[in-house]
Amino acid sequence: MANALYHKGAHYSMIMTYLIAASLVMIPMSIMEATILGVQFTVIRLLVSLPRVIVFSVVIEKVLTRQRYQLPDQQSN
């Protein structure tokens, strides 16, 4: 998925944010977490985690750009 997004013009930070946030904010997992650990814990976890994902993604993009990293071309099967 990351490769396809990259070749459609998405920046590394957008790709990283999408991939990490998608796994972080799964609704069934959040419901189960809220049931077991409490709604307050789940809300705090999301409010703390999402900004960190964005900052991490921007830092990784800068590192990859500085190293001139490029994802390989898509290969057709």
One Martini backbone bead per residue (centre of mass of N, CA, C, O) as a GRO file, in nm:
protein
   77
    1MET     BB    1   0.058   0.063  -0.021
    2ALA     BB    2   0.293   0.262   0.003
    3ASN     BB    3   0.385   0.243  -0.289
    4ALA     BB    4   0.125   0.345  -0.421
    5LEU     BB    5   0.117   0.620  -0.279
    6TYR     BB    6   0.390   0.722  -0.375
    7HIS     BB    7   0.324   0.692  -0.694
    8LYS     BB    8   0.076   0.912  -0.645
    9GLY     BB    9   0.237   1.153  -0.453
   10ALA     BB   10   0.300   1.085  -0.171
   11HIS     BB   11   0.427   1.151   0.116
   12TYR     BB   12   0.591   1.008   0.368
   13SER     BB   13   0.424   1.133   0.600
   14MET     BB   14   0.147   1.040   0.495
   15ILE     BB   15   0.203   0.740   0.493
   16MET     BB   16   0.282   0.703   0.790
   17THR     BB   17   0.027   0.819   0.916
   18TYR     BB   18  -0.172   0.622   0.794
   19LEU     BB   19  -0.051   0.348   0.886
   20ILE     BB   20  -0.043   0.407   1.193
   21ALA     BB   21  -0.332   0.522   1.247
   22ALA     BB   22  -0.494   0.276   1.143
   23SER     BB   23  -0.383   0.088   1.379
   24LEU     BB   24  -0.459   0.282   1.627
   25VAL     BB   25  -0.791   0.340   1.523
   26MET     BB   26  -0.951   0.091   1.581
   27ILE     BB   27  -1.268   0.042   1.667
   28PRO     BB   28  -1.282  -0.240   1.804
   29MET     BB   29  -1.037  -0.189   1.988
   30SER     BB   30  -1.146   0.067   2.130
   31ILE     BB   31  -1.394  -0.065   2.256
   32MET     BB   32  -1.246  -0.281   2.418
   33GLU     BB   33  -1.063  -0.088   2.573
   34ALA     BB   34  -1.293   0.078   2.708
   35THR     BB   35  -1.415  -0.165   2.858
   36ILE     BB   36  -1.154  -0.252   3.017
   37LEU     BB   37  -0.994   0.047   3.078
   38GLY     BB   38  -1.157   0.281   2.971
   39VAL     BB   39  -1.239   0.580   2.836
   40GLN     BB   40  -1.020   0.764   2.944
   41PHE     BB   41  -0.778   0.601   2.843
   42THR     BB   42  -0.850   0.602   2.541
   43VAL     BB   43  -0.850   0.908   2.499
   44ILE     BB   44  -0.563   0.962   2.596
   45ARG     BB   45  -0.418   0.777   2.397
   46LEU     BB   46  -0.513   0.926   2.142
   47LEU     BB   47  -0.419   1.220   2.220
   48VAL     BB   48  -0.114   1.128   2.242
   49SER     BB   49  -0.057   0.956   1.978
   50LEU     BB   50  -0.130   1.125   1.724
   51PRO     BB   51   0.085   1.354   1.745
   52ARG     BB   52   0.327   1.157   1.746
   53VAL     BB   53   0.283   1.045   1.463
   54ILE     BB   54   0.319   1.309   1.310
   55VAL     BB   55   0.602   1.378   1.407
   56PHE     BB   56   0.738   1.116   1.319
   57SER     BB   57   0.670   1.143   1.015
   58VAL     BB   58   0.828   1.406   0.964
   59VAL     BB   59   1.104   1.303   1.052
   60ILE     BB   60   1.124   1.067   0.853
   61GLU     BB   61   1.104   1.236   0.598
   62LYS     BB   62   1.363   1.400   0.643
   63VAL     BB   63   1.554   1.160   0.647
   64LEU     BB   64   1.481   1.037   0.368
   65THR     BB   65   1.540   1.293   0.205
   66ARG     BB   66   1.837   1.329   0.286
   67GLN     BB   67   1.899   1.025   0.167
   68ARG     BB   68   1.737   0.982  -0.102
   69TYR     BB   69   1.492   0.809  -0.074
   70GLN     BB   70   1.339   0.534  -0.266
   71LEU     BB   71   1.101   0.368  -0.383
   72PRO     BB   72   1.029   0.117  -0.554
   73ASP     BB   73   0.900   0.005  -0.814
   74GLN     BB   74   0.638  -0.122  -0.944
   75GLN     BB   75   0.532  -0.460  -0.970
   76SER     BB   76   0.415  -0.673  -1.192
   77ASN     BB   77   0.224  -0.992  -1.178
   0.00000   0.00000   0.00000
